[in-house]
């Protein structure tokens, strides 16, 4: 994926084979001298930042210790039950987050719904 400043993105004629891999990138933290992507009503500036969706790759083996793992996200308890016991013990079971738990919280306390 190519992340391209929005002004450059808009000024290009992208080849049909390349366009699916190009995304305008206009983060909130862009240098102040750069013209914003545009505005919504009431002067609200449009920002476009997909850095959270990037695939981070290294060209060599990525080595780490189990204590370096901050958390492991799994869909449910059954996935955790299938996870190798020796890895759960080495990483620490308190670092496993089960999405089913968060779904239940959202169902009981739907703070994200208006």
Order of alpha helices (4+ residues) and beta strands (2+ residues): beta-alpha-alpha-beta-beta-alpha-alpha-beta-alpha
